[in-house]
Amino acid sequence: MLVCDQEGLAALADVSGVAAVRYDPQATLPDEAAVAQVLVPPFLATSSAVALTEQLPRLRLVQLLTAGAESWVGRLPAGVALSDCRGAHGGATAEWIVAVLLAHYRDLSAFLRAQDDRRWDYHRTDELAGKRVLLVGAGDVAEHTVRRLAPFEVTTTLVGRRARDGVHGIDEVLDLLPRHDACVVIVPLTDDTRGLVDAEFLAAMPAGAVLVNAARGPVVDTEALTAELSTGRLRAALDVTDPEPLPADHPLWTAPGLLLTPHVGGSVPGAMRRAYAIAAEQIAAFARGERPPNLVENGY
C-alpha cells in the first residue's frame, strides 16, 4: 500500500495484512510501487493525481481521503476499485455551514468592514433562529448539519436523489425552494448534479434567501449565480467555486451579498485523523477480501 504522508503511514501501519509505504506524489515512486495493491492519494488531490495509477501495475484499490470522488470516477484502469472517505469530514463541513449562515444573518461582514474603518456601525440584524433551511443532499454532511442547526430552532428539510422517509426527492426541489429561507447544497458532483443550481433553481428561491454551496463548484452555474447576486435579490456563501481557485479578476470577488472561503470547510486540525480512521476501515475490509463500505466504483 502506498501512503502519501507520515501521518497516514502511522495511522495505517496497524492495518492487518497490509504493509504501508510512504511515497512522494511529486517524485519517483518507490520500488514497492511495482507490487502495491492500494493507493492513498493526497487530501484534495486533483485529477492530475490519477496519472499515478498508470505506474502501479498491480493496483486494485484507490482509497481517497475526501468524500468527493469526482476527479476519479470513470478514470481508473479496469479492475481497480474506488473508495471514498464519507463520514470523515461531515462534522467540520456542517460547522462551516452553520458559521456562514450565522455570518449572513448577523451581518458579520458589515461589522468587520466597520471595524476595519473604525466606525461604530450600530444596526439591528436578522437571526438564524426560526429560519427554514432546505438541505439538497441527504447524506453524512446533512445529518451533521441538521443536528447542529437544531439548537437554533431551525426547521430543516432534506432533499435526496429519491424520496424516502423524511427525505424529499430531487424532483420536488423547485416546489420546495420558495418555502425556505436558505438552501444548502451538499451533493456529490456527478453528471446529474453538474449545473443543478441554475437560473431556474435560483429564481425559485425567495427574495432575501441565502444559497450555501458546500458541495463542489460546478454544482452551481457560476454565471447564473453571479447574475442573480448582482441584483441584490439573493445572498450566497461559497466554499467552492467554478473555476477553482477563483481567478483574481473574476466578478464573484466583488459580487454583493457573497461570503467566499477557499475550500476550507473540512480543513480543520482533526480532519486527517478522522480521514485516516475511515481509510483504515476501508482498507482493512479490502485486505479481508470484503467490499469496502464506502465503495464508489467496484473494479473487482
C-alpha positions in Angstrom: 0.0 0.0 0.0 1.3 3.5 -0.9 0.5 6.3 1.5 1.2 10.0 0.8 2.3 11.3 4.2 3.8 10.4 7.5 0.5 10.8 9.4 -1.1 8.3 7.1 1.9 6.0 7.4 1.5 5.9 11.2 -2.3 5.7 11.1 -2.4 2.7 8.6 0.6 0.9 10.0 -1.5 -1.5 12.0 -4.0 -2.5 9.3 -3.8 -6.3 9.3 -2.5 -7.9 6.2 -1.2 -4.6 4.6 2.3 -3.1 4.6 2.2 0.7 4.3 5.0 2.5 2.3 5.3 6.3 2.1 5.6 8.0 -1.3 6.0 11.5 -2.7 3.4 12.3 -5.4 5.9 14.8 -6.9 8.9 12.4 -7.0 9.7 9.0 -8.4 7.6 6.3 -6.8 9.4 3.8 -4.5 10.3 0.3 -5.7 7.2 -1.0 -3.8 5.0 0.6 -6.5 5.6 -2.5 -8.6 3.6 -4.6 -6.2 1.4 -2.1 -4.4 -2.3 -3.0 -4.5 -3.7 0.1 -2.6 -3.0 3.8 -3.3 -4.0 6.5 -0.9 -3.8 9.9 -2.8 -3.2 13.2 -1.1 -6.1 15.0 0.6 -7.9 17.2 -2.0 -5.9 15.6 -4.8 -6.8 16.9 -8.2 -7.4 14.9 -11.4 -3.6 15.0 -12.1 -3.1 12.5 -9.4 -5.0 9.9 -11.4 -1.9 9.5 -13.5 -0.2 7.8 -10.6 -2.3 4.7 -11.2 -0.6 4.2 -14.5 2.6 3.4 -12.6 1.0 0.8 -10.4 0.6 -2.5 -12.4 -0.9 -4.5 -9.5 -3.2 -1.7 -8.2 -6.6 -2.9 -7.0 -8.0 -0.1 -4.8 -7.7 3.7 -4.7 -8.7 4.9 -1.2 -9.5 8.6 -1.1 -9.2 10.9 1.9 -12.1 13.0 0.8 -15.8 12.4 0.3 -15.7 13.9 -3.1 -14.6 11.4 -5.8 -15.5 13.3 -9.0 -11.8 13.5 -10.2 -11.5 9.7 -10.1 -14.9 8.3 -11.1 -14.7 6.7 -14.6 -10.9 7.3 -14.9 -9.4 4.3 -13.2 -7.9 1.3 -15.0 -10.0 -1.9 -15.4 -10.0 -4.0 -12.2 -9.3 -1.0 -9.9 -11.9 -0.2 -7.3 -12.5 3.3 -5.8 -13.5 4.0 -2.2 -14.1 7.5 -0.7 -13.8 8.9 2.8 -17.5 9.5 3.5 -18.0 10.1 7.2 -14.7 11.8 7.9 -15.5 15.5 7.1 -19.2 15.8 7.7 -19.0 17.4 11.2 -16.4 20.1 10.1 -18.3 20.9 7.0 -21.6 21.2 8.9 -19.8 23.6 11.3 -18.8 25.8 8.4 -22.4 25.8 7.1 -23.7 27.0 10.4 -20.9 29.6 10.6 -21.7 31.2 7.3 -25.4 31.2 7.9 -24.8 33.0 11.2 -22.4 35.4 9.5 -25.1 36.3 6.9 -28.0 36.6 9.3 -26.0 38.5 12.0 -24.4 40.7 9.3 -20.8 40.0 10.5 -19.3 41.0 7.2 -20.6 44.6 7.6 -19.4 44.8 11.2 -16.0 43.6 10.1 -15.8 46.2 7.5 -16.9 48.8 10.0 -14.2 47.6 12.4 -11.5 48.0 9.7 -12.8 51.6 9.2 -13.1 52.2 13.0 -16.8 53.0 12.6 -19.3 52.3 15.3 -22.0 50.9 12.9 -24.8 50.0 15.2 -27.8 48.4 13.5 -30.2 45.6 14.1 -29.6 42.3 12.2 -31.6 39.3 11.3 -31.3 36.0 13.2 -30.8 32.3 12.4 -33.5 31.3 14.9 -36.7 30.2 13.3 -35.4 30.0 9.8 -36.4 27.3 7.3 -33.3 25.6 5.7 -33.5 23.3 2.7 -30.7 20.8 2.5 -30.1 19.5 -1.0 -28.2 16.3 -0.2 -29.3 13.9 2.5 -26.0 12.1 3.4 -23.4 12.4 6.2 -23.0 16.2 5.9 -26.7 16.7 6.0 -27.1 14.6 9.1 -24.4 16.6 10.9 -25.9 19.9 9.7 -29.4 19.0 10.9 -28.0 18.2 14.4 -26.1 21.5 14.6 -29.0 23.6 13.4 -31.5 22.1 15.8 -30.4 24.2 18.9 -31.0 27.3 16.8 -34.7 26.3 16.4 -34.2 26.0 12.7 -36.6 23.9 10.6 -34.8 21.7 8.2 -36.0 19.9 5.1 -33.9 17.2 3.3 -33.8 16.5 -0.4 -32.2 13.4 -1.9 -32.0 11.7 -5.2 -35.1 9.7 -4.4 -37.9 10.3 -2.0 -37.9 8.2 1.2 -39.0 8.5 4.8 -38.0 12.0 5.9 -36.5 12.9 2.6 -38.0 14.6 -0.5 -36.9 13.6 -4.0 -34.9 16.0 -6.1 -37.9 16.3 -8.5 -39.6 18.3 -5.8 -36.9 20.8 -5.2 -38.3 23.7 -7.3 -41.6 23.4 -5.3 -39.7 23.4 -2.0 -37.3 26.3 -2.6 -39.9 29.1 -2.4 -40.9 27.9 1.1 -37.3 28.1 2.6 -35.1 31.0 3.8 -31.9 29.3 2.9 -30.7 26.4 0.7 -27.6 24.4 1.5 -26.2 22.3 -1.4 -24.2 19.3 -0.2 -24.4 16.8 -3.1 -21.6 15.0 -4.8 -20.5 16.2 -8.2 -21.9 13.8 -10.8 -23.4 14.2 -14.3 -26.8 14.6 -12.7 -25.7 17.3 -10.3 -23.4 19.4 -12.5 -25.2 22.7 -13.1 -28.1 21.7 -10.7 -28.2 25.2 -9.3 -29.1 27.0 -12.5 -31.0 30.1 -13.3 -34.4 28.3 -12.8 -33.3 27.0 -9.4 -32.1 30.4 -8.2 -35.3 32.1 -9.5 -37.3 29.7 -7.3 -35.6 30.9 -4.2 -37.5 33.8 -2.4 -36.1 37.3 -2.2 -33.5 37.6 0.6 -32.8 33.9 0.7 -29.2 32.6 1.2 -27.6 29.9 -1.1 -24.8 27.9 0.6 -22.6 25.7 -1.6 -20.6 23.2 0.5 -20.5 20.7 -2.4 -18.4 21.3 -5.5 -18.1 24.4 -7.6 -19.7 23.0 -10.8 -22.9 22.1 -9.0 -23.7 25.8 -9.2 -23.9 27.6 -12.6 -21.4 30.4 -11.8 -22.7 32.8 -14.5 -26.3 32.4 -13.3 -25.4 32.9 -9.6 -23.2 36.0 -10.5 -26.1 37.5 -12.4 -28.6 36.8 -9.5 -26.3 38.3 -6.9 -25.7 41.4 -8.9 -29.4 42.3 -8.5 -29.2 42.0 -4.7 -32.2 39.7 -4.6 -30.3 36.7 -3.1 -27.2 36.2 -0.9 -24.7 33.4 -1.0 -21.9 31.6 0.8 -19.5 29.6 -1.3 -16.7 27.3 0.0 -16.2 26.1 -3.6 -16.3 27.8 -6.9 -16.2 27.1 -10.7 -13.4 27.7 -11.7 -11.3 26.9 -8.6 -9.2 28.6 -7.5 -11.1 31.7 -8.4 -9.1 34.0 -10.8 -8.2 37.4 -9.3 -10.3 39.2 -12.0 -13.4 37.0 -11.6 -16.7 39.0 -10.9 -17.6 36.8 -8.0 -14.9 38.5 -5.9 -17.0 41.7 -5.9 -20.5 40.2 -6.1 -22.7 41.9 -3.5 -24.1 39.6 -0.7 -21.4 36.9 -1.2 -19.3 35.3 1.6 -16.5 33.4 0.0 -14.0 31.0 1.6 -11.2 29.0 -0.3 -12.5 25.4 0.1 -11.8 25.2 3.8 -15.0 23.5 5.1 -13.2 20.3 6.0 -9.8 21.8 6.7 -9.5 21.6 10.5 -6.9 20.1 12.9 -8.8 16.7 13.2 -9.5 16.3 9.5 -6.7 13.9 8.7 -7.0 11.9 11.9 -10.7 11.2 11.0 -9.9 10.7 7.4 -7.3 8.0 8.1 -9.6 6.3 10.6 -12.2 5.9 7.8 -9.5 4.9 5.3 -8.2 2.2 7.7 -11.7 0.7 7.9 -12.0 0.6 4.1 -8.5 -0.8 3.5 -8.9 -3.4 6.3 -12.1 -4.6 4.6 -10.3 -4.9 1.3 -7.5 -6.8 2.9 -10.0 -9.3 4.3 -11.4 -9.8 0.8 -14.6 -7.8 1.5 -16.1 -4.8 -0.3 -15.1 -1.6 1.4 -18.2 0.0 2.9 -17.5 3.3 1.1 -17.1 1.7 -2.3 -17.8 4.2 -5.1 -16.8 2.1 -8.1 -16.4 -1.6 -8.0 -13.4 -2.6 -10.0 -13.3 -6.1 -8.6 
